[in-house]
Amino acid sequence: MSAVTTLAGMGDRAVLAADPLLRGDIDLGIVGIVVLKVVVAFALLLVSVMLMIWFERKLVADMHNRIGPAVAGPFGILQTLADGIKLFFKEDLIPDRSDRAVFKLAPYLSLVPAFLVFAIVPIGGDFSGDGTVTWFGERTYLQVADPPVGVLFFLALSSIAVYGVMLAGWSSGSKYPLLGSVRASAQMISYEAALGLAIATVFLTSGSLSTHDIVATQVEGNWNVLATGVVPFLVFLVAGTAELNRPPFDLVEAEQELVGGFHTEYSSLRFALFFLAEFMNVITMSAIAVTLFLGGPSGPILTDTLGWVWPILWFSVKVFAFLFGFVWLRATLPRFRYDQLMDLGWKVLIPLSLGWFLLIAAMRVADAEGWPVAPVVVVGLAGMTLGAVLLSGAVAKARAERLADLDATEGVDA
């Protein structure tokens, strides 16, 4: 029994010891640094969300040749704050036929996972070395936590976040929110597999599930977006956009079909929490994409003066590029039809990401065994092409059979 307890304690210690801050004795100073990192990360994320809402409204207005926020504060920059205050003082409504407990809980199930995912993102650190910084005489990572299974932690929380949307629609006691929540569940099932396979290609290349280690393997420009062959990066972007319920995949709140979608019955602060979670998830997903594929905060330190600022600057620039892309998509593309969304997920992204994962795995095995890589790549691409042709043929045949059955049915009815 004591041996089992000892092994369990060693396992717990190994999880904590991923950050050098926690490898020695833990005193009040160490606890204070951890609390400081949590507070700073939370404050940074909240401020970023406020600025992101303003930035999206302003940029979409410019792209649509409109004015956008212009009254509350300079350039309308305080409009988000004004909207938050307004929603805080609005009347809180709970439908009579709702499940009151679940109805109240749902917004927090969407909000909390977004912050917890951001906690594993390294936003700075000198990755030309070991990526640590020194705070108050203690070496630590510039991230709240670095669990050895950080990527799995992200996948688990992204799966939990959909429960907030699903339960919000189900607990409202109304058919339109329920349809929105069912759509959210179907989207999550369709795109979670492709998202997971794209990420699996990353840690197959990096050899680690730790976000800090994944960044450390991408120093000197050896970014995973190139090491994995670009395809997993593109799959991650499309699947991540669908998982965020962002345009053109925002079918869970298609106003012309579902009134307002899963949040139709919400008002006041709970309504605000859903949109806070949405924009927080956009920032978090952008940060995860930068971490997995674009080297995170790694980049050249151009001067030793305030050298710790440069990694944060590179990280911020990369995240901003993703945020601009999300807004650009919203301003440009019309919403997909639901059948188009499902076809894209099941018939394109999942087969493509699975085939590419197997190709990368075969290349790794060939490299480890000393086999020539070129024949492996040629055979792998040929197999993927053959699979694509067979899948396309099967889909076309099934579509033709459905149309024939429909024509026959209409002929009988006539």
C-alpha positions as CSV (number, residue, x, y, z in Angstrom):
1,M,0.0,0.0,0.0
2,S,2.8,2.4,0.9
3,A,4.5,1.6,-2.5
4,V,1.4,2.5,-4.4
5,T,1.0,5.7,-2.4
6,T,4.6,6.6,-3.1
7,L,4.2,6.0,-6.8
8,A,1.1,8.1,-6.8
9,G,2.9,10.9,-5.1
10,M,5.7,10.7,-7.6
11,G,3.2,10.9,-10.4
12,D,1.6,14.0,-8.9
13,R,5.0,15.6,-8.4
14,A,6.0,14.9,-12.0
15,V,2.9,16.7,-13.2
16,L,3.7,19.7,-11.0
17,A,7.4,19.7,-11.8
18,A,6.9,20.5,-15.5
19,D,7.5,24.1,-14.5
20,P,10.9,24.6,-12.8
21,L,9.2,26.9,-10.3
22,L,7.6,23.9,-8.7
23,R,10.5,21.5,-8.7
24,G,11.8,22.4,-5.3
25,D,10.2,23.1,-2.0
26,I,6.9,25.1,-2.3
27,D,6.7,28.1,0.0
28,L,4.5,31.2,0.2
29,G,6.7,33.0,-2.3
30,I,6.1,30.2,-4.9
31,V,2.4,30.3,-4.2
32,G,2.4,34.0,-4.6
33,I,4.1,33.8,-8.0
34,V,1.6,31.2,-9.2
35,V,-1.3,33.4,-8.0
36,L,0.3,36.4,-9.8
37,K,0.5,34.4,-13.1
38,V,-3.1,33.4,-12.8
39,V,-4.3,37.0,-12.2
40,V,-2.1,38.4,-14.9
41,A,-3.3,35.8,-17.5
42,F,-7.0,36.3,-16.5
43,A,-6.7,40.1,-16.7
44,L,-4.8,40.0,-20.0
45,L,-7.4,37.7,-21.5
46,L,-10.3,39.9,-20.4
47,V,-8.7,43.1,-21.7
48,S,-7.9,41.3,-25.0
49,V,-11.6,40.2,-25.3
50,M,-12.8,43.8,-24.8
51,L,-10.3,45.0,-27.5
52,M,-11.2,42.1,-29.8
53,I,-14.9,42.9,-29.7
54,W,-14.2,46.6,-30.6
55,F,-11.6,45.6,-33.2
56,E,-14.1,43.2,-34.9
57,R,-16.9,45.7,-35.0
58,K,-14.6,48.4,-36.3
59,L,-12.9,46.3,-38.9
60,V,-16.1,44.7,-40.3
61,A,-17.6,48.2,-40.5
62,D,-14.6,49.4,-42.5
63,M,-14.8,46.4,-44.8
64,H,-18.6,47.0,-45.3
65,N,-18.1,50.7,-45.8
66,R,-19.9,51.6,-42.5
67,I,-18.9,53.7,-39.5
68,G,-18.9,51.3,-36.7
69,P,-18.4,52.3,-33.0
70,A,-17.6,56.0,-32.9
71,V,-19.3,57.6,-29.8
72,A,-18.3,55.8,-26.6
73,G,-14.7,56.9,-26.0
74,P,-12.0,57.8,-28.6
75,F,-12.8,55.9,-31.8
76,G,-15.6,54.1,-30.0
77,I,-13.0,52.1,-28.0
78,L,-15.2,52.1,-24.9
79,Q,-18.3,50.7,-26.7
80,T,-17.6,47.2,-25.4
81,L,-17.5,48.5,-21.8
82,A,-20.8,50.4,-22.4
83,D,-22.4,47.3,-23.8
84,G,-21.3,45.3,-20.8
85,I,-22.7,47.8,-18.3
86,K,-26.0,47.9,-20.2
87,L,-26.3,44.1,-20.2
88,F,-25.4,44.0,-16.5
89,F,-28.4,46.2,-15.6
90,K,-30.9,44.6,-17.9
91,E,-33.6,42.4,-16.5
92,D,-32.6,38.7,-16.1
93,L,-35.3,36.5,-17.7
94,I,-35.7,32.7,-17.0
95,P,-38.3,30.9,-19.2
96,D,-41.2,29.2,-17.3
97,R,-40.5,25.8,-19.0
98,S,-36.8,25.9,-18.6
99,D,-34.6,23.6,-16.5
100,R,-33.6,26.5,-14.2
101,A,-30.4,24.9,-12.7
102,V,-29.0,23.9,-16.1
103,F,-30.2,27.1,-17.7
104,K,-28.1,29.1,-15.2
105,L,-25.1,26.8,-15.4
106,A,-24.7,26.6,-19.2
107,P,-23.0,30.0,-19.7
108,Y,-20.2,29.1,-17.3
109,L,-19.6,25.8,-19.0
110,S,-18.8,27.8,-22.2
111,L,-16.7,30.5,-20.4
112,V,-14.5,28.6,-18.0
113,P,-12.9,26.1,-20.5
114,A,-11.8,29.1,-22.6
115,F,-9.7,30.5,-19.8
116,L,-8.4,27.2,-18.7
117,V,-7.1,26.5,-22.2
118,F,-5.3,29.9,-22.3
119,A,-3.5,28.9,-19.1
120,I,-1.4,26.3,-20.9
121,V,-0.3,28.7,-23.6
122,P,3.3,30.0,-23.4
123,I,3.1,33.7,-24.2
124,G,6.8,34.5,-23.7
125,G,10.2,33.2,-22.6
126,D,13.7,33.1,-24.2
127,F,13.4,29.9,-26.3
128,S,17.0,30.3,-27.6
129,G,17.7,28.8,-24.1
130,D,15.3,26.8,-22.0
131,G,12.4,29.2,-22.3
132,T,12.4,30.3,-18.7
133,V,12.2,33.8,-17.1
134,T,13.3,34.9,-13.7
135,W,10.6,36.4,-11.4
136,F,11.5,37.5,-7.9
137,G,14.6,35.3,-8.0
138,E,12.7,32.2,-9.2
139,R,13.0,30.6,-12.6
140,T,9.6,29.9,-14.2
141,Y,7.8,29.5,-17.5
142,L,5.8,32.5,-18.8
143,Q,2.6,30.5,-18.8
144,V,0.2,29.6,-16.0
145,A,0.7,25.8,-16.3
146,D,2.6,23.4,-18.4
147,P,1.1,19.9,-17.9
148,P,2.9,17.1,-19.7
149,V,-0.4,16.3,-21.5
150,G,-1.2,19.9,-22.4
151,V,-2.5,19.1,-25.9
152,L,-4.9,16.5,-24.5
153,F,-5.9,19.0,-21.9
154,F,-6.8,21.4,-24.8
155,L,-8.8,18.8,-26.6
156,A,-10.7,17.7,-23.5
157,L,-11.7,21.3,-22.6
158,S,-12.7,22.1,-26.2
159,S,-15.0,19.1,-26.0
160,I,-16.5,20.3,-22.7
161,A,-17.1,23.8,-24.0
162,V,-19.8,22.5,-26.4
163,Y,-21.8,21.3,-23.5
164,G,-22.5,25.0,-22.6
165,V,-24.1,25.6,-26.0
166,M,-25.9,22.2,-26.0
167,L,-27.3,22.5,-22.5
168,A,-28.3,26.2,-23.0
169,G,-30.5,25.2,-26.0
170,W,-31.9,22.1,-24.3
171,S,-32.6,23.8,-21.0
172,S,-34.4,26.8,-22.5
173,G,-37.6,24.8,-23.1
174,S,-38.0,26.2,-26.7
175,K,-37.7,24.5,-30.0
176,Y,-35.4,27.0,-31.8
177,P,-32.7,27.0,-29.1
178,L,-32.9,23.2,-29.1
179,L,-32.3,23.0,-32.8
180,G,-29.3,25.3,-32.4
181,S,-27.9,23.1,-29.6
182,V,-28.4,19.9,-31.7
183,R,-26.5,21.6,-34.5
184,A,-23.7,22.5,-32.1
185,S,-23.4,18.8,-31.1
186,A,-23.3,17.6,-34.7
187,Q,-20.6,20.2,-35.6
188,M,-18.5,19.2,-32.6
189,I,-18.6,15.5,-33.6
190,S,-17.8,16.3,-37.2
191,Y,-14.9,18.7,-36.6
192,E,-13.4,17.4,-33.4
193,A,-12.0,14.3,-35.2
194,A,-10.3,16.4,-37.9
195,L,-9.0,18.9,-35.3
196,G,-7.6,16.0,-33.2
197,L,-5.9,14.4,-36.2
198,A,-4.3,17.7,-37.2
199,I,-3.0,18.1,-33.7
200,A,-1.8,14.5,-33.6
201,T,0.4,15.2,-36.6
202,V,2.0,18.1,-34.6
203,F,2.9,16.0,-31.6
204,L,4.0,13.2,-33.8
205,T,6.5,15.6,-35.3
206,S,7.4,17.3,-32.0
207,G,7.5,14.2,-29.9
208,S,5.8,15.8,-26.9
209,L,2.3,16.8,-25.7
210,S,3.7,19.7,-23.6
211,T,2.9,23.1,-25.2
212,H,6.3,24.4,-23.8
213,D,8.2,21.5,-25.5
214,I,6.3,21.9,-28.7
215,V,7.4,25.6,-28.9
216,A,10.9,24.6,-27.9
217,T,11.2,22.3,-31.0
218,Q,10.3,25.1,-33.3
219,V,13.1,27.6,-32.6
220,E,15.2,29.1,-35.4
221,G,12.2,29.1,-37.8
222,N,11.6,25.3,-37.7
223,W,7.9,25.9,-37.5
224,N,5.5,22.9,-37.5
225,V,3.4,24.5,-40.2
226,L,6.2,23.6,-42.6
227,A,7.4,20.4,-40.8
228,T,4.0,18.9,-41.0
229,G,3.5,19.9,-44.7
230,V,0.9,22.8,-44.3
231,V,-2.1,20.5,-44.7
232,P,-2.7,19.9,-40.9
233,F,-2.4,23.7,-40.4
234,L,-5.2,24.3,-42.9
235,V,-7.3,21.5,-41.5
236,F,-6.8,23.0,-38.0
237,L,-7.9,26.4,-39.2
238,V,-11.1,25.2,-40.8
239,A,-12.0,22.8,-38.0
240,G,-11.2,25.3,-35.4
241,T,-13.4,27.9,-37.1
242,A,-16.3,25.4,-37.1
243,E,-15.7,24.5,-33.5
244,L,-15.8,28.2,-32.5
245,N,-19.2,28.5,-34.3
246,R,-17.6,31.5,-36.2
247,P,-18.8,32.6,-39.6
248,P,-19.1,31.0,-42.1
249,F,-19.9,28.1,-39.8
250,D,-22.2,29.9,-37.3
251,L,-25.2,27.6,-37.9
252,V,-26.0,27.3,-34.2
253,E,-27.2,30.9,-34.2
254,A,-28.5,31.3,-37.7
255,E,-30.9,34.2,-37.1
256,Q,-32.9,33.7,-40.3
257,E,-33.6,30.1,-39.3
258,L,-33.5,29.9,-35.5
259,V,-34.5,33.4,-34.3
260,G,-31.2,33.8,-32.3
261,G,-30.1,30.2,-32.0
262,F,-29.1,28.5,-28.7
263,H,-29.1,31.8,-26.7
264,T,-32.6,33.0,-27.9
265,E,-34.1,32.8,-24.3
266,Y,-31.1,34.4,-22.6
267,S,-30.8,38.0,-21.5
268,S,-28.8,40.3,-19.3
269,L,-25.5,39.0,-17.8
270,R,-26.0,35.4,-18.9
271,F,-26.4,36.6,-22.5
272,A,-23.2,38.6,-22.2
273,L,-21.3,35.6,-20.8
274,F,-22.0,33.6,-24.0
275,F,-20.5,36.3,-26.2
276,L,-17.6,36.8,-23.8
277,A,-17.0,33.1,-24.1
278,E,-17.2,33.2,-27.9
279,F,-14.6,36.0,-28.2
280,M,-12.4,34.5,-25.5
281,N,-12.4,31.2,-27.4
282,V,-11.4,33.0,-30.6
283,I,-8.4,34.5,-28.8
284,T,-7.6,31.2,-27.2
285,M,-7.9,29.2,-30.4
286,S,-5.6,31.7,-32.2
287,A,-3.0,31.4,-29.3
288,I,-3.2,27.6,-29.6
289,A,-2.7,27.7,-33.4
290,V,0.3,30.0,-32.9
291,T,1.7,27.6,-30.3
292,L,1.3,24.4,-32.3
293,F,2.2,25.6,-35.8
294,L,4.0,29.0,-35.7
295,G,6.5,28.7,-33.0
296,G,4.6,30.5,-30.2
297,P,6.7,33.3,-28.7
298,S,9.9,32.1,-30.3
299,G,11.6,34.6,-32.6
300,P,14.7,36.8,-32.9
301,I,15.7,38.9,-29.9
302,L,17.0,42.0,-31.7
303,T,18.5,43.7,-28.7
304,D,19.5,42.5,-25.2
305,T,17.8,45.6,-23.7
306,L,14.5,44.4,-22.3
307,G,15.1,41.1,-24.2
308,W,12.2,39.4,-22.4
309,V,9.8,41.7,-24.3
310,W,10.6,40.4,-27.8
311,P,9.0,36.9,-27.3
312,I,5.8,38.5,-26.0
313,L,5.9,40.9,-29.0
314,W,6.3,38.0,-31.5
315,F,3.5,36.1,-29.9
316,S,1.2,39.1,-29.9
317,V,1.9,39.8,-33.6
318,K,1.2,36.2,-34.6
319,V,-2.1,36.0,-32.6
320,F,-3.2,39.3,-34.1
321,A,-2.7,37.9,-37.6
322,F,-5.1,35.1,-36.8
323,L,-7.6,37.4,-35.2
324,F,-7.5,39.6,-38.3
325,G,-8.1,36.5,-40.4
326,F,-11.2,35.4,-38.3
327,V,-12.7,38.9,-38.7
328,W,-11.9,38.9,-42.5
329,L,-13.8,35.6,-42.9
330,R,-16.8,37.0,-41.0
331,A,-16.9,40.1,-43.2
332,T,-16.4,38.2,-46.5
333,L,-18.0,34.8,-46.6
334,P,-21.7,33.9,-46.5
335,R,-22.9,31.3,-44.1
336,F,-22.7,27.7,-45.3
337,R,-25.7,25.5,-45.6
338,Y,-25.9,22.8,-43.0
339,D,-25.5,19.9,-45.5
340,Q,-22.4,21.7,-46.9
341,L,-20.9,21.9,-43.4
342,M,-21.4,18.3,-42.7
343,D,-20.1,17.2,-46.1
344,L,-17.0,19.3,-45.6
345,G,-16.3,17.7,-42.2
346,W,-17.0,14.1,-42.9
347,K,-16.1,13.7,-46.6
348,V,-13.1,16.1,-46.8
349,L,-11.4,17.1,-43.6
350,I,-11.5,13.8,-41.7
351,P,-10.2,11.7,-44.6
352,L,-7.6,14.3,-45.5
353,S,-6.3,14.7,-42.0
354,L,-6.3,10.9,-41.4
355,G,-4.4,10.3,-44.6
356,W,-1.9,13.0,-43.9
357,F,-1.3,11.7,-40.4
358,L,-0.6,8.3,-41.7
359,L,1.8,9.8,-44.3
360,I,3.7,11.7,-41.7
361,A,3.9,8.6,-39.5
362,A,5.2,6.5,-42.4
363,M,7.9,9.2,-43.1
364,R,8.9,9.1,-39.4
365,V,9.2,5.3,-39.5
366,A,11.2,5.5,-42.7
367,D,13.6,8.0,-41.2
368,A,14.0,6.0,-38.0
369,E,14.7,2.8,-39.9
370,G,17.0,4.4,-42.4
371,W,14.8,3.8,-45.4
372,P,14.7,6.2,-48.4
373,V,11.9,8.7,-47.7
374,A,11.1,9.7,-51.3
375,P,9.5,6.3,-52.2
376,V,7.5,6.4,-49.0
377,V,6.2,9.8,-49.9
378,V,5.3,8.8,-53.4
379,V,3.5,5.7,-52.3
380,G,1.7,7.6,-49.6
381,L,0.5,10.4,-51.9
382,A,-0.6,7.8,-54.5
383,G,-2.6,6.0,-51.8
384,M,-4.2,9.2,-50.7
385,T,-5.1,10.1,-54.3
386,L,-6.6,6.6,-54.9
387,G,-8.6,6.9,-51.6
388,A,-9.9,10.4,-52.7
389,V,-11.0,9.0,-56.1
390,L,-12.8,6.1,-54.5
391,L,-14.5,8.3,-51.9
392,S,-15.6,10.8,-54.5
393,G,-17.0,7.9,-56.6
394,A,-18.9,6.5,-53.7
395,V,-20.4,9.9,-52.8
396,A,-21.4,10.5,-56.4
397,K,-23.0,7.1,-56.7
398,A,-24.9,7.6,-53.4
399,R,-26.1,11.0,-54.5
400,A,-27.3,9.6,-57.9
401,E,-29.2,6.8,-56.2
402,R,-30.9,9.3,-53.8
403,L,-32.0,11.5,-56.8
404,A,-33.3,8.4,-58.6
405,D,-35.3,7.3,-55.6
406,L,-36.7,10.8,-55.2
407,D,-37.7,11.0,-58.9
408,A,-39.4,7.6,-58.6
409,T,-41.3,8.7,-55.5
410,E,-42.5,11.9,-57.2
411,G,-43.6,9.8,-60.2
412,V,-45.7,7.5,-58.1
413,D,-47.2,10.5,-56.2
414,A,-48.1,12.2,-59.5
